[in-house]
Amino acid sequence: MNDATPDGQPLVVASGLKKAYQIGDRRLEVLRGVSLQVARGEFVALRGASGAGKSTLLHLLGGLDQPDSGRIEFEGTELSGRSLSSLAEFRNRHVGIIFQAYHLLADLTALENVYLPARMARVPGGEALRRAESLLRRVGLGDRMTHRPSQMSGGEQQRVAIARCLVNSPALVLADEPTGNLDSHTGDGVMDLLLELRQEHRMTLVIATHDARVAARAEREVRLVDGLAEG
């Protein structure tokens, strides 16, 4: 099922990405020359066996890591070779990331977890608070704003993570197994919400998933096989 129609303009272009890790005396080649283009507004599902490089590719696309070789362009601007501070600013302004393990700050409330990235992007305090409150209400957590992660269910924590990733209105949202820690019913609800928000915010979405039901909702499926991308 397609949930939106992309406008066909490239947002992200990756060319010949290679990435390897040194594990003891063994060199593990994860990506061997991946090329991928994602259109503005598109929903792409990344599939592949465990260890195929889905998370690695997401990290490269989001500027969390750098490729050993190859190029990544975002809106025509190359990311490769940027400084760590430049990449951090790029992520905070243009990319939203949703992790399987949520990665919420345990000592902060739901509201504070969503508010913090906006303040890091130098959004004025009043506007950052308005955005955080509005998004938490939108994801159905208007009555849970003062709760900490330990006081919330897995599904609620993932909804906070979704609100957090949207607070700076990113053009690109990357999700790494966003339903992986949830039961099927809760996972379906999280996906319904994510796709509704995708339409509302006209964002580009790339999800790494093992779940065939999640992948079936994407407009395009890309499989990582032997370190290369197919599809």
Residue frames as a rotation matrix with the C-alpha (Angstrom) as fourth column:
MET 1
0.576 0.818 0.000 0.00
0.818 -0.576 0.000 0.00
0.000 0.000 -1.000 0.00
ASN 2
-0.522 -0.697 0.491 1.35
0.679 -0.688 -0.257 3.46
0.517 0.200 0.832 -0.94
ASP 3
0.156 0.568 -0.808 0.58
0.948 -0.315 -0.039 6.19
-0.276 -0.760 -0.588 1.53
ALA 4
0.434 -0.009 -0.901 1.81
-0.083 -0.996 -0.030 9.18
-0.897 0.088 -0.433 -0.48
THR 5
0.790 -0.185 0.585 3.06
0.613 0.215 -0.760 10.11
0.015 0.959 0.283 -3.91
PRO 6
-0.004 -0.861 -0.509 6.63
0.600 -0.410 0.687 11.39
-0.800 -0.303 0.518 -4.08
ASP 7
0.724 0.291 -0.625 7.30
-0.212 -0.769 -0.603 14.37
-0.656 0.569 -0.495 -6.32
GLY 8
0.882 -0.334 0.332 10.17
0.470 0.580 -0.666 12.53
0.030 0.743 0.668 -7.99
GLN 9
0.604 -0.700 0.382 12.90
-0.432 -0.690 -0.581 15.01
0.670 0.185 -0.719 -7.05
PRO 10
0.204 -0.572 -0.794 16.00
0.557 0.735 -0.387 13.44
0.805 -0.364 0.469 -5.43
LEU 11
0.908 0.028 0.419 16.55
-0.325 -0.585 0.743 14.34
0.266 -0.811 -0.522 -1.80
VAL 12
0.337 -0.802 0.493 19.39
-0.550 0.257 0.795 11.90
-0.764 -0.539 -0.355 -1.13
VAL 13
0.836 -0.202 -0.510 21.83
-0.373 0.471 -0.799 10.41
0.401 0.859 0.318 -3.61
ALA 14
0.422 -0.719 0.552 24.38
-0.496 0.327 0.804 7.83
-0.759 -0.613 -0.218 -2.41
SER 15
0.801 -0.218 -0.557 27.03
-0.501 0.265 -0.824 6.56
0.327 0.939 0.104 -4.81
GLY 16
0.300 -0.750 -0.590 29.46
-0.028 0.611 -0.791 3.67
0.954 0.253 0.162 -4.33
LEU 17
0.434 -0.094 0.896 29.31
-0.857 -0.349 0.379 3.58
0.277 -0.932 -0.232 -0.53
LYS 18
0.167 -0.444 -0.880 31.83
0.179 0.892 -0.416 1.24
0.969 -0.088 0.229 1.08
LYS 19
0.277 -0.077 0.958 32.12
-0.888 -0.402 0.225 0.60
0.367 -0.913 -0.180 4.80
ALA 20
0.240 -0.285 -0.928 34.15
0.195 0.951 -0.241 -1.97
0.951 -0.123 0.284 6.71
TYR 21
0.720 -0.007 0.694 34.84
-0.660 -0.313 0.683 -2.61
0.212 -0.950 -0.230 10.39
GLN 22
-0.274 -0.866 -0.419 37.93
-0.426 0.500 -0.754 -4.10
0.862 -0.028 -0.506 11.99
ILE 23
0.757 0.504 0.415 37.00
-0.617 0.345 0.707 -6.81
0.213 -0.792 0.572 14.50
GLY 24
0.609 -0.663 0.435 40.17
0.023 0.564 0.826 -8.09
-0.792 -0.493 0.359 16.09
ASP 25
-0.520 -0.848 -0.100 42.37
-0.159 -0.020 0.987 -9.30
-0.839 0.529 -0.125 13.24
ARG 26
-0.408 0.480 0.777 39.37
0.855 0.500 0.140 -9.66
-0.321 0.721 -0.614 10.91
ARG 27
-0.878 0.166 -0.450 38.14
-0.283 -0.937 0.206 -6.98
-0.387 0.308 0.869 8.51
LEU 28
-0.341 0.857 0.386 34.38
0.700 0.506 -0.505 -7.16
-0.628 0.098 -0.772 8.00
GLU 29
-0.999 0.035 -0.032 33.19
-0.048 -0.683 0.728 -5.55
0.003 0.729 0.684 4.78
VAL 30
-0.425 0.904 -0.051 29.57
0.345 0.110 -0.932 -4.52
-0.837 -0.414 -0.359 5.32
LEU 31
0.750 0.596 -0.286 28.89
-0.013 -0.420 -0.907 -2.26
-0.661 0.684 -0.308 2.35
ARG 32
-0.100 -0.829 0.551 30.79
0.566 0.408 0.716 -2.98
-0.818 0.383 0.428 -0.85
GLY 33
-0.970 -0.234 0.066 29.64
0.191 -0.564 0.804 -0.20
-0.151 0.792 0.592 -3.15
VAL 34
-0.199 0.980 -0.025 26.03
0.882 0.168 -0.440 0.67
-0.427 -0.110 -0.898 -2.38
SER 35
-0.994 0.043 0.105 24.34
0.014 -0.873 0.488 3.21
0.112 0.487 0.866 -4.63
LEU 36
-0.292 0.930 -0.224 20.88
0.947 0.248 -0.203 4.51
-0.133 -0.272 -0.953 -3.78
GLN 37
-0.915 0.124 0.384 18.69
-0.023 -0.966 0.258 7.44
0.403 0.228 0.887 -4.71
VAL 38
-0.419 0.801 -0.428 15.70
0.867 0.214 -0.450 8.49
-0.268 -0.560 -0.784 -2.60
ALA 39
-0.392 0.366 0.844 13.17
0.496 -0.689 0.529 10.92
0.775 0.626 0.088 -4.04
ARG 40
-0.938 0.151 0.313 11.78
-0.325 -0.701 -0.635 13.78
0.124 -0.697 0.706 -2.00
GLY 41
-0.131 0.958 0.257 8.63
-0.989 -0.107 -0.106 12.52
-0.074 -0.268 0.961 -0.27
GLU 42
0.048 0.119 -0.992 9.33
-0.501 0.862 0.080 8.84
0.864 0.493 0.101 -0.98
PHE 43
0.458 0.076 0.886 8.89
-0.821 0.417 0.389 5.95
-0.340 -0.906 0.254 1.48
VAL 44
0.143 -0.548 -0.825 11.62
-0.614 0.604 -0.508 3.33
0.776 0.579 -0.250 1.02
ALA 45
0.863 0.083 0.498 11.97
-0.449 0.577 0.682 0.08
-0.231 -0.812 0.536 2.99
LEU 46
-0.114 -0.941 -0.319 15.45
-0.907 0.230 -0.354 -1.41
0.406 0.249 -0.879 3.44
ARG 47
0.874 0.380 0.304 15.43
-0.469 0.826 0.314 -5.18
-0.131 -0.417 0.899 3.77
GLY 48
0.135 -0.846 -0.517 18.12
-0.541 0.374 -0.754 -7.78
0.830 0.381 -0.407 4.16
ALA 49
0.468 -0.036 -0.883 19.44
0.515 0.823 0.239 -10.48
0.718 -0.567 0.404 6.45
SER 50
0.963 -0.208 -0.169 20.88
0.065 -0.430 0.901 -9.61
-0.260 -0.879 -0.400 9.85
GLY 51
0.126 -0.990 -0.071 24.32
0.285 -0.032 0.958 -8.14
-0.950 -0.140 0.278 9.30
ALA 52
0.281 0.034 0.959 23.51
0.953 0.112 -0.283 -7.11
-0.117 0.993 -0.001 5.72
GLY 53
-0.729 -0.683 0.054 24.27
0.685 -0.727 0.048 -3.47
0.006 0.072 0.997 6.51
LYS 54
0.170 0.884 0.436 20.83
0.760 -0.399 0.512 -1.89
0.627 0.244 -0.740 6.90
SER 55
0.793 0.117 -0.598 21.71
0.548 -0.565 0.616 0.01
-0.266 -0.817 -0.512 10.08
THR 56
-0.242 -0.957 -0.159 25.12
0.663 -0.283 0.693 0.93
-0.708 0.063 0.703 8.69
LEU 57
-0.534 0.100 0.839 23.52
0.764 -0.369 0.530 2.43
0.362 0.924 0.121 5.59
LEU 58
0.602 0.796 0.066 21.03
0.655 -0.539 0.529 4.40
0.456 -0.275 -0.846 7.67
HIS 59
0.513 -0.478 -0.713 23.86
0.580 -0.420 0.698 5.77
-0.633 -0.772 0.062 9.81
LEU 60
-0.595 -0.757 0.270 25.73
0.696 -0.318 0.643 6.90
-0.401 0.571 0.717 6.71
LEU 61
-0.219 0.601 0.769 22.66
0.747 -0.403 0.528 8.53
0.628 0.690 -0.361 5.15
GLY 62
0.779 0.616 -0.112 21.96
0.512 -0.524 0.681 10.38
0.361 -0.588 -0.724 8.40
GLY 63
0.312 -0.743 0.593 25.51
-0.273 -0.668 -0.693 11.59
0.910 0.054 -0.411 8.92
LEU 64
0.905 0.005 0.426 25.99
-0.418 0.210 0.884 9.51
-0.085 -0.978 0.192 12.07
ASP 65
0.272 -0.837 0.474 29.00
0.275 0.540 0.796 7.85
-0.922 -0.086 0.377 10.44
GLN 66
0.258 -0.281 -0.924 31.19
-0.828 -0.557 -0.062 8.40
-0.498 0.781 -0.376 7.39
PRO 67
0.995 0.064 0.078 31.78
-0.012 0.845 -0.534 5.92
-0.100 0.531 0.842 4.53
ASP 68
0.185 -0.970 0.159 35.25
0.391 0.222 0.893 4.59
-0.902 -0.103 0.420 3.86
SER 69
-0.924 -0.370 -0.093 34.68
0.081 -0.428 0.900 5.65
-0.373 0.825 0.425 0.26
GLY 70
-0.327 0.840 0.433 31.82
0.912 0.162 0.376 6.86
0.246 0.518 -0.819 -1.90
ARG 71
-0.952 0.034 0.304 29.64
-0.038 -0.999 -0.010 9.96
0.303 -0.021 0.953 -1.89
ILE 72
-0.209 0.935 -0.286 26.43
0.968 0.155 -0.199 11.07
-0.142 -0.318 -0.937 -0.20
GLU 73
-0.925 0.007 0.380 24.61
0.103 -0.958 0.269 14.16
0.365 0.288 0.885 -1.40
PHE 74
-0.260 0.861 -0.436 21.68
0.877 0.022 -0.480 15.75
-0.404 -0.507 -0.761 0.39
GLU 75
0.749 0.614 -0.248 19.76
0.400 -0.718 -0.569 18.26
-0.527 0.327 -0.784 -1.71
GLY 76
0.848 -0.416 0.328 22.79
0.258 -0.216 -0.942 18.44
0.463 0.883 -0.076 -3.98
THR 77
0.431 -0.713 0.553 25.29
-0.825 -0.559 -0.079 19.17
0.366 -0.422 -0.829 -1.18
GLU 78
0.154 -0.448 -0.881 27.93
0.008 0.892 -0.452 16.55
0.988 0.063 0.141 -0.43
LEU 79
0.904 0.205 0.375 28.13
-0.374 -0.045 0.926 15.25
0.207 -0.978 0.036 3.14
SER 80
0.725 -0.656 -0.211 31.31
0.666 0.745 -0.027 13.19
0.175 -0.121 0.977 2.80
GLY 81
-0.202 -0.957 0.206 34.33
0.774 -0.285 -0.565 14.77
0.600 0.045 0.799 4.41
ARG 82
0.366 0.383 0.848 32.44
-0.171 -0.868 0.466 17.21
0.915 -0.315 -0.253 6.61
SER 83
-0.735 -0.592 0.329 33.63
-0.384 -0.036 -0.923 17.86
0.558 -0.805 -0.201 10.15
LEU 84
-0.667 0.474 -0.575 31.88
0.690 0.685 -0.235 16.20
0.282 -0.553 -0.784 13.07
SER 85
-0.618 0.442 -0.650 30.38
0.250 -0.673 -0.696 19.52
-0.745 -0.593 0.306 14.18
SER 86
-0.689 0.353 -0.633 29.11
-0.711 -0.500 0.495 20.21
-0.142 0.791 0.595 10.67
LEU 87
-0.693 0.429 -0.579 27.51
0.028 0.819 0.573 16.76
0.720 0.381 -0.580 10.48
ALA 88
-0.683 0.443 -0.581 25.91
0.706 0.197 -0.680 17.24
-0.187 -0.875 -0.448 13.90
GLU 89
-0.607 0.459 -0.649 24.36
-0.283 -0.888 -0.363 20.51
-0.742 -0.037 0.669 12.75
PHE 90
-0.714 0.325 -0.620 23.18
-0.610 0.146 0.779 18.86
0.344 0.934 0.094 9.52
ARG 91
-0.724 0.436 -0.534 21.49
0.478 0.876 0.067 16.03
0.497 -0.206 -0.843 11.46
ASN 92
-0.655 0.461 -0.599 19.80
0.547 -0.258 -0.796 18.35
-0.522 -0.849 -0.083 13.90
ARG 93
-0.514 0.422 -0.746 18.36
-0.473 -0.866 -0.164 20.57
-0.715 0.269 0.645 11.19
HIS 94
-0.292 0.310 -0.905 17.52
-0.951 0.004 0.309 18.14
0.100 0.951 0.294 8.40
VAL 95
-0.434 0.007 -0.901 17.29
-0.219 0.969 0.113 14.55
0.874 0.246 -0.419 9.71
GLY 96
0.201 0.493 0.846 15.04
-0.979 0.086 0.183 12.79
0.017 -0.865 0.501 12.19
ILE 97
-0.532 -0.474 -0.702 16.15
-0.443 0.862 -0.246 9.39
0.721 0.180 -0.669 13.47
ILE 98
0.461 0.704 0.541 14.00
-0.881 0.291 0.373 6.75
0.105 -0.648 0.754 15.19
PHE 99
-0.604 -0.772 -0.199 15.78
-0.701 0.633 -0.327 3.84
0.378 -0.058 -0.924 16.85
GLN 100
-0.034 0.547 -0.837 14.48
0.055 0.837 0.545 0.41
0.998 -0.027 -0.059 17.78
ALA 101
-0.254 -0.176 -0.951 15.61
0.890 0.343 -0.301 0.95
0.379 -0.923 0.069 21.37
TYR 102
0.690 0.724 -0.025 14.03
0.698 -0.655 0.291 4.46
0.194 -0.218 -0.956 21.54
HIS 103
-0.339 -0.939 0.052 17.18
0.854 -0.330 -0.402 6.12
0.395 -0.092 0.914 23.02
LEU 104
0.602 0.542 0.586 15.20
0.140 -0.795 0.590 8.47
0.786 -0.273 -0.554 25.23
LEU 105
-0.535 -0.766 0.356 17.04
-0.209 -0.289 -0.934 10.22
0.819 -0.574 -0.006 28.05
ALA 106
-0.252 0.471 -0.845 15.95
0.667 0.717 0.201 8.38
0.701 -0.513 -0.495 31.19
ASP 107
-0.600 -0.062 -0.798 16.15
0.752 -0.386 -0.535 11.36
-0.275 -0.921 0.278 33.56
LEU 108
-0.937 0.267 -0.227 14.01
-0.322 -0.911 0.257 13.62
-0.138 0.314 0.939 31.36
THR 109
-0.128 0.966 0.224 10.25
-0.072 0.216 -0.974 13.72
-0.989 -0.140 0.043 30.97
ALA 110
0.079 0.258 0.963 8.56
0.905 0.386 -0.178 13.04
-0.418 0.885 -0.203 27.64
LEU 111
0.944 0.329 0.034 8.19
0.318 -0.875 -0.366 16.79
-0.091 0.356 -0.930 27.13
GLU 112
0.506 -0.826 -0.246 11.84
-0.480 -0.508 0.715 17.45
-0.716 -0.244 -0.654 27.92
ASN 113
-0.196 -0.571 0.797 13.00
0.374 0.708 0.599 14.66
-0.906 0.416 0.075 25.57
VAL 114
0.316 0.399 0.861 11.10
0.944 -0.040 -0.328 16.25
-0.096 0.916 -0.389 22.69
TYR 115
0.977 0.113 -0.180 11.95
0.125 -0.990 0.058 19.85
-0.171 -0.079 -0.982 23.65
LEU 116
0.381 -0.916 -0.129 15.73
0.106 -0.095 0.990 19.33
-0.919 -0.390 0.061 23.90
PRO 117
-0.221 -0.538 0.813 16.57
0.881 0.248 0.403 18.82
-0.418 0.806 0.419 20.18
ALA 118
0.581 0.487 0.652 14.69
0.716 -0.687 -0.125 22.00
0.387 0.539 -0.748 19.29
ARG 119
0.936 -0.287 -0.204 16.71
-0.092 -0.759 0.644 24.01
-0.339 -0.584 -0.737 21.79
MET 120
0.068 -0.950 0.305 19.90
0.398 0.306 0.865 22.41
-0.915 0.062 0.399 20.44
ALA 121
-0.150 -0.033 0.988 18.84
0.986 -0.073 0.147 23.73
0.067 0.997 0.044 17.02
ARG 122
-0.921 -0.304 -0.243 18.60
0.354 -0.914 -0.196 27.21
-0.163 -0.267 0.950 18.61
VAL 123
-0.188 0.931 0.313 14.81
0.464 -0.196 0.864 27.37
0.866 0.308 -0.395 18.41
PRO 124
-0.548 0.010 0.837 13.63
-0.567 -0.739 -0.363 29.96
0.615 -0.673 0.411 20.97
GLY 125
-0.994 0.005 0.105 12.41
-0.079 0.624 -0.778 28.42
-0.069 -0.782 -0.620 24.21
GLY 126
-0.319 0.948 -0.006 8.76
-0.513 -0.178 -0.839 29.36
-0.797 -0.264 0.543 23.84
GLU 127
0.218 0.359 -0.907 8.53
-0.972 0.159 -0.171 28.07
0.083 0.919 0.384 20.27
ALA 128
-0.670 -0.528 -0.522 10.42
-0.468 0.846 -0.256 24.86
0.577 0.072 -0.813 21.19
LEU 129
-0.867 0.400 0.296 7.96
-0.138 0.378 -0.916 24.24
-0.478 -0.835 -0.273 24.02
ARG 130
0.042 0.928 -0.370 4.97
-0.778 -0.202 -0.595 24.88
-0.627 0.313 0.713 21.74
ARG 131
-0.042 -0.125 -0.991 6.30
-0.874 0.486 -0.024 22.44
0.485 0.865 -0.129 19.16
ALA 132
-0.902 -0.393 -0.178 7.03
-0.260 0.824 -0.503 19.75
0.344 -0.408 -0.846 21.76
GLU 133
-0.626 0.736 0.257 3.62
-0.260 0.114 -0.959 20.01
-0.735 -0.667 0.120 23.39
SER 134
0.159 0.715 -0.681 1.83
-0.918 -0.147 -0.369 20.04
-0.363 0.684 0.633 20.03
LEU 135
-0.260 -0.338 -0.905 3.66
-0.733 0.679 -0.043 16.94
0.629 0.651 -0.424 18.78
LEU 136
-0.992 -0.098 0.073 3.10
-0.121 0.711 -0.693 15.00
0.017 -0.697 -0.717 21.99
ARG 137
-0.237 0.970 0.051 -0.61
-0.480 -0.072 -0.874 15.75
-0.844 -0.232 0.483 21.78
ARG 138
0.157 0.292 -0.944 -0.56
-0.987 0.063 -0.145 14.69
0.017 0.954 0.298 18.12
VAL 139
-0.508 -0.407 -0.760 0.95
-0.443 0.879 -0.175 11.30
0.739 0.248 -0.627 18.96
GLY 140
0.360 0.840 -0.406 -1.65
-0.026 0.443 0.896 10.75
0.932 -0.313 0.181 21.67
LEU 141
-0.107 -0.508 -0.855 0.49
0.868 0.372 -0.329 11.54
0.485 -0.777 0.401 24.70
GLY 142
-0.061 0.148 0.987 -1.01
-0.071 -0.987 0.144 14.83
0.996 -0.062 0.071 25.83
ASP 143
0.791 0.416 0.450 -1.63
-0.472 -0.054 0.880 13.36
0.390 -0.908 0.154 29.27
ARG 144
0.825 -0.538 -0.174 1.84
0.563 0.752 0.342 11.77
-0.054 -0.380 0.923 29.56
MET 145
0.653 -0.574 0.494 4.07
0.022 -0.637 -0.770 14.79
0.757 0.514 -0.404 29.04
THR 146
0.347 -0.514 0.784 5.47
-0.891 -0.441 0.105 14.77
0.292 -0.735 -0.612 32.59
HIS 147
0.914 -0.011 0.405 6.17
-0.150 0.919 0.364 11.02
-0.377 -0.394 0.838 32.64
ARG 148
-0.065 -0.984 -0.169 9.68
-0.873 -0.026 0.488 9.65
-0.484 0.179 -0.857 32.32
PRO 149
-0.221 -0.052 -0.974 10.53
-0.815 0.558 0.156 6.73
0.535 0.828 -0.166 29.99
SER 150
-0.960 -0.212 -0.181 10.46
-0.084 0.839 -0.538 4.22
0.266 -0.502 -0.823 32.86
GLN 151
-0.595 0.803 0.042 6.84
-0.147 -0.058 -0.987 5.17
-0.790 -0.594 0.152 33.50
MET 152
0.150 0.629 -0.763 5.75
-0.901 -0.231 -0.367 4.50
-0.407 0.743 0.532 29.91
SER 153
0.612 0.133 0.779 5.10
0.110 0.962 -0.250 1.41
-0.783 0.239 0.574 27.81
GLY 154
-0.415 -0.802 0.430 7.24
0.529 0.171 0.831 0.51
-0.740 0.572 0.354 24.82
GLY 155
-0.014 0.505 0.863 4.64
0.983 -0.150 0.104 1.84
0.182 0.850 -0.495 22.43
GLU 156
0.909 0.348 -0.229 4.43
0.399 -0.885 0.242 5.12
-0.118 -0.311 -0.943 24.34
GLN 157
0.207 -0.918 -0.339 8.20
0.141 -0.315 0.939 5.48
-0.968 -0.242 0.064 24.36
GLN 158
-0.489 -0.383 0.783 8.31
0.793 0.178 0.583 4.95
-0.363 0.906 0.216 20.61
ARG 159
0.476 0.715 0.513 5.66
0.832 -0.555 0.002 7.64
0.286 0.425 -0.859 20.16
VAL 160
0.774 -0.323 -0.544 7.80
0.097 -0.789 0.607 10.03
-0.625 -0.523 -0.580 22.19
ALA 161
-0.265 -0.939 0.220 10.74
0.370 0.112 0.922 9.10
-0.890 0.326 0.317 19.95
ILE 162
-0.131 0.314 0.940 8.63
0.988 -0.034 0.149 9.88
0.078 0.949 -0.306 16.87
ALA 163
0.883 0.467 -0.040 7.62
0.468 -0.872 0.143 13.26
0.032 -0.145 -0.989 18.31
ARG 164
0.419 -0.812 -0.407 11.25
0.099 -0.404 0.909 14.00
-0.902 -0.421 -0.090 19.15
CYS 165
-0.415 -0.656 0.631 12.42
0.680 0.237 0.694 13.17
-0.604 0.717 0.348 15.64
LEU 166
0.051 0.541 0.840 9.84
0.946 -0.295 0.132 15.56
0.319 0.788 -0.527 14.13
VAL 167
0.456 0.274 -0.847 10.38
0.713 -0.681 0.164 18.56
-0.532 -0.679 -0.506 16.41
ASN 168
-0.280 -0.624 -0.729 12.78
-0.045 -0.750 0.660 20.27
-0.959 0.217 0.182 13.99
SER 169
0.663 0.687 -0.298 10.64
-0.344 -0.074 -0.936 19.48
-0.665 0.723 0.187 10.92
PRO 170
-0.377 -0.903 0.205 13.20
-0.214 0.300 0.930 17.23
-0.901 0.306 -0.306 9.21
ALA 171
0.071 0.314 -0.947 13.08
-0.993 -0.067 -0.096 16.64
-0.094 0.947 0.307 5.47
LEU 172
-0.095 -0.239 -0.966 14.39
-0.431 0.885 -0.177 13.09
0.897 0.400 -0.187 5.98
VAL 173
0.351 0.211 0.912 13.31
-0.919 0.265 0.292 10.57
-0.180 -0.941 0.287 8.63
LEU 174
-0.291 -0.528 -0.798 15.37
-0.525 0.785 -0.329 7.42
0.800 0.323 -0.506 9.11
ALA 175
0.421 0.515 0.747 13.87
-0.906 0.276 0.320 4.61
-0.041 -0.811 0.583 11.20
ASP 176
-0.549 -0.696 -0.463 15.85
-0.643 0.706 -0.297 1.54
0.534 0.135 -0.835 12.28
GLU 177
-0.602 0.400 -0.691 13.45
0.431 0.891 0.141 -1.33
0.672 -0.213 -0.709 13.05
PRO 178
-0.703 0.272 0.657 10.94
-0.537 -0.808 -0.241 1.09
0.466 -0.522 0.715 14.65
THR 179
0.408 0.898 0.165 8.50
-0.830 0.290 0.477 -1.74
0.380 -0.331 0.864 15.47
GLY 180
-0.118 -0.571 -0.813 11.12
-0.293 0.802 -0.521 -4.34
0.949 0.177 -0.262 16.37
ASN 181
-0.956 -0.286 -0.060 10.59
-0.013 0.246 -0.969 -4.17
0.291 -0.926 -0.239 20.14
LEU 182
-0.516 0.840 0.169 6.80
-0.801 -0.402 -0.444 -3.97
-0.305 -0.365 0.880 19.95
ASP 183
-0.448 0.484 0.752 4.03
0.310 0.873 -0.377 -6.57
-0.839 0.065 -0.541 19.70
SER 184
-0.704 0.087 0.705 2.24
0.710 0.053 0.703 -6.71
0.024 0.995 -0.099 16.36
HIS 185
0.367 0.928 0.069 -0.80
0.916 -0.373 0.151 -4.69
0.165 0.008 -0.986 17.46
THR 186
0.556 -0.231 -0.798 1.28
0.316 -0.829 0.461 -1.90
-0.768 -0.509 -0.388 19.00
GLY 187
-0.548 -0.831 0.101 3.67
0.352 -0.120 0.928 -1.98
-0.759 0.544 0.358 16.05
ASP 188
-0.301 0.535 0.789 0.80
0.932 -0.008 0.361 -1.58
0.200 0.845 -0.496 13.59
GLY 189
0.723 0.616 -0.313 -0.41
0.681 -0.713 0.167 1.44
-0.121 -0.334 -0.935 15.55
VAL 190
0.137 -0.774 -0.618 3.05
0.196 -0.590 0.783 3.01
-0.971 -0.228 0.071 15.53
MET 191
-0.738 -0.412 0.535 3.31
0.564 0.059 0.824 2.50
-0.371 0.909 0.188 11.76
ASP 192
0.185 0.878 0.441 -0.16
0.960 -0.257 0.109 3.95
0.209 0.403 -0.891 11.18
LEU 193
0.743 0.074 -0.665 0.86
0.396 -0.849 0.348 7.03
-0.540 -0.522 -0.660 13.16
LEU 194
-0.241 -0.946 -0.217 4.22
0.255 -0.277 0.926 7.37
-0.937 0.168 0.308 11.44
LEU 195
-0.647 0.018 0.762 2.64
0.760 0.088 0.643 7.24
-0.055 0.996 -0.070 7.99
GLU 196
0.550 0.834 0.047 -0.07
0.831 -0.552 0.070 9.72
0.084 0.000 -0.996 8.95
LEU 197
0.560 -0.421 -0.714 2.62
0.178 -0.781 0.599 12.11
-0.810 -0.462 -0.362 10.17
ARG 198
-0.520 -0.754 0.401 4.61
0.538 0.075 0.840 11.51
-0.664 0.652 0.367 7.01
GLN 199
-0.122 0.568 0.814 1.71
0.946 -0.181 0.268 12.77
0.299 0.803 -0.516 4.94
GLU 200
0.801 0.496 -0.336 1.06
0.590 -0.751 0.297 15.73
-0.105 -0.436 -0.894 7.23
HIS 201
0.485 -0.710 -0.511 4.70
-0.066 -0.612 0.788 16.84
-0.872 -0.349 -0.344 7.26
ARG 202
0.968 -0.048 -0.246 5.48
-0.245 0.026 -0.969 15.79
0.053 0.999 0.014 3.67
MET 203
0.232 -0.934 0.271 8.66
-0.824 -0.041 0.565 14.08
-0.517 -0.354 -0.779 4.81
THR 204
0.210 -0.331 -0.920 10.84
-0.665 0.641 -0.383 11.47
0.717 0.692 -0.086 3.15
LEU 205
0.506 0.101 0.856 10.96
-0.791 0.450 0.415 8.18
-0.343 -0.887 0.308 5.05
VAL 206
0.002 -0.548 -0.837 13.54
-0.567 0.689 -0.452 5.37
0.824 0.475 -0.309 4.93
ILE 207
0.510 0.266 0.818 12.89
-0.842 0.350 0.410 2.40
-0.177 -0.898 0.403 7.22
ALA 208
-0.572 -0.638 -0.515 15.16
-0.620 0.748 -0.238 -0.57
0.537 0.183 -0.824 7.86
THR 209
0.096 0.731 0.675 12.94
-0.953 0.262 -0.149 -3.51
-0.286 -0.630 0.722 8.77
HIS 210
-0.957 -0.264 0.119 12.68
-0.237 0.950 0.205 -7.29
-0.167 0.168 -0.972 8.97
ASP 211
-0.368 0.910 0.193 8.89
0.125 0.254 -0.959 -7.03
-0.921 -0.329 -0.207 9.04
ALA 212
-0.806 0.076 0.588 7.31
0.590 0.192 0.784 -7.88
-0.054 0.978 -0.199 5.68
ARG 213
0.243 0.970 -0.011 4.12
0.969 -0.243 -0.030 -6.06
-0.031 -0.003 -1.000 6.68
VAL 214
0.331 -0.224 -0.917 6.03
0.201 -0.932 0.300 -2.84
-0.922 -0.284 -0.264 7.26
ALA 215
-0.713 -0.699 -0.054 7.91
0.060 -0.137 0.989 -3.21
-0.699 0.701 0.140 3.97
ALA 216
-0.448 0.611 0.653 4.65
0.891 0.363 0.272 -3.87
-0.071 0.703 -0.707 2.10
ARG 217
0.570 0.701 -0.428 3.47
0.686 -0.693 -0.221 -0.37
-0.451 -0.168 -0.877 2.97
ALA 218
-0.188 -0.740 -0.645 6.47
0.061 -0.665 0.745 1.25
-0.980 0.101 0.171 1.33
GLU 219
0.700 0.375 -0.607 6.49
-0.511 -0.330 -0.794 2.60
-0.498 0.866 -0.039 -2.20
ARG 220
0.509 -0.612 -0.605 9.77
-0.511 0.351 -0.785 0.85
0.692 0.709 -0.134 -2.93
GLU 221
0.915 -0.275 0.295 11.77
-0.096 0.562 0.822 -1.95
-0.392 -0.780 0.487 -1.35
VAL 222
0.390 -0.880 -0.272 15.56
-0.721 -0.108 -0.685 -1.99
0.573 0.463 -0.676 -1.51
ARG 223
0.996 -0.080 -0.036 17.33
0.087 0.838 0.538 -5.21
-0.012 -0.539 0.842 -0.54
LEU 224
0.303 -0.950 0.073 20.89
-0.953 -0.301 0.038 -5.32
-0.014 -0.081 -0.997 0.72
VAL 225
0.977 -0.023 0.213 22.58
0.041 0.996 -0.077 -8.48
-0.210 0.084 0.974 -0.53
ASP 226
0.406 -0.900 0.157 26.32
0.912 0.411 -0.004 -9.20
-0.061 0.145 0.988 -0.30
GLY 227
-0.269 -0.573 -0.774 27.02
0.622 -0.717 0.314 -5.56
-0.735 -0.397 0.550 0.50
LEU 228
-0.990 -0.010 0.141 25.16
0.122 -0.565 0.816 -4.19
0.071 0.825 0.561 -2.53
ALA 229
-0.455 0.873 -0.173 21.72
-0.309 -0.337 -0.889 -2.65
-0.835 -0.351 0.424 -2.99
GLU 230
-0.921 0.270 0.282 19.06
0.380 0.455 0.805 -4.20
0.089 0.848 -0.522 -5.21
GLY 231
-0.032 0.999 0.007 15.82
0.999 0.032 0.033 -2.43
0.033 0.008 -0.999 -6.13
